[in-house]
């Protein structure tokens, strides 16, 4: 199973690039990266899913928890680079109304 995470800190936000399958087996790795960022509460977070080939409900759950934690500090979660399939998951679950989900991979 090939899974990778790349984190870059910018002025006011983090960009986290994820690659591979985001599922019950790999979500803990991404959670380890997101937890200190959520606890710090000083940056918005952009999660780039351009290189994610598959995502299950465990990944969605992680994003919901991350969004809640960030919102407590008036910070936002942005999902960028979502595939058509991933975007559809966010739409079906109603999460696209709670967080910004964009198929483009550029941080705005």
N, C-alpha and C positions, 0 to 999 in steps of 0.2 A: 504494500500500500504506500503510494507516494503522496506525501502531504507536506506542504511547506507554508511558512508564515514569515513575512517580512514586515518589519515595523519601522516607520520613519516619523520622527517628531518634527513638526513644523511650528511656525509661530501661531499658536492658538488652536492647533489641531494635530491629531495623529492620523496617519494613513496606514492602514493595515492591509497588506496584500496577501490574499489566501489563495493557495493552489492545491488542486487535488479534490478528493471527496470529503465533504463536510458532513459527517454523520456521527452516530453514537460513539464510534471509536476514536474520532479525531477532534470532536468538540472540546474535550478536556484540554487539549493542547492550546486551542484558541482561547479558551477560558482563562488559562494561566497568563496569557498575554493581556487580556482585557481586564482582569481583576484589579491589578494595581492602577490602571488608567481610570477605571470606574471609581475606585476608592479615593484617588487623588482629586477627581472632580473638577479639574481646571481646564480641560481641553474638550473640544468636540471630537468626534471619532468618525472617520470615513473608513468603511470596510469595503475593499475592492475585491469583488467576486469574479473578475474577468477570467481567471484561470481555474475556477471551481467547476468541476465536471459533473458533480452530483451534490445535492443537499437534501437532507431529510428534516423531519420535524424537530429533531434535537437541535439543529442549527438555528431554526426559527425560534425555539425556546431561549437559546442563548442570547439572541438579538433582542428579544422582549425584555429579558432581565437586564441587559446592558442599557437599553433605552430607559427603563425605569430608574436605574441608578444614576444615569447621566442627567435625566430630567430633574432629579432632586437638587442638582447643582446648576440648573438652568443651562445645561449643555445638551447637545443634540447628537443623534446617531444618524449617519447617512450611509446608505447602501449604494455603492456604485458598481458599474460593470456587471450588473445582474444579467444573466442570460434570459431569453424569452421564457424559458421554463421556470427559472427561479423567480422572475417577476410575477409569473402566474401564481406561484405558491404564495407570494406575499399578498396578491390580490384576493385569492380564494379565501385566505384566512382573515382578511380584513386588515392585515398589518400595514399594507401600503397607505392606509389612512392615518396610521399612527407615526410612521417614520418615512423619511424621504427615500424612495427606491428609484434608482435611475439606471437605465441600461447603458448610458454613456460612462466612460471610465475616467473622465476628467474631474478633478476636485474643483468645485466652483467657489 
